[in-house]
């Protein structure tokens, strides 16, 4: 992968502040579509950096903003119970509009780059990032969203207020949702509600349910990793981006 992509940690604007972000881009010359990668509660750790690199290897410029920067700049941890509890504590301090500002800041940075085609971006997020990706799908520039097991979409929004599901009508692009049927954090009924809202609002979408997969099935560093589900989901993500993003 190192020969195919170039990576660096950069600083980008977000509202009236600046945040860190991990950038991965094709090393070959050219102009490419772009994708925002949204972290789990564990921060922009090695798994999220690897996802960004995989996206870049597929021919896109990828950026992963540090969405916990207001509380813990540069935060990244592993997957112990203590790590999970710490990540969840920072999650509680986030607010929807600040998260949207972070994603918009990442998009603005992408659009300013010579190797990016500024005609819409993709977004992919996991765990809490799957929820944030659903939020980010409401931004005008987001043409394609891959939301992986985003808990709480039906029941809450970061910082309080109407559940994120209530914003479904603001989504202008295509949204793919990925869920494990053995996920203890997201019930089958919640997935049905998400699918129904997308259908009712006329949002182009597909919902993928994996019968034997748990929460976090895409991450090969977690006990719940499912190679089969992860492989299929990645193929679907690439098809989504290929169909919707500039090339």
Secondary structure, DSSP 8 states (H G I E B T S, - for coil): -TTTEEEEEEEEEETTEEEEEEEEEESSSS-EEEEEEE-BTTBS-HHHHHHHHHHHHTTEEEEEE-TTTTTSTT-B--SSHHHHHHHHHHHTT--HHHHHHHHHHHHHHHHTSTTEEEEEEEEEEETHHHHHHHHHTTSTTEEEEEEES-TTTTT--TTSSS-GGGGGGG--SEEEEEEETT-TTS-HHHHHHHHHHHHHTT--EEEEEETT--TTTT-TTSTT--HHHHHHHHHHHHHHHHHHS--
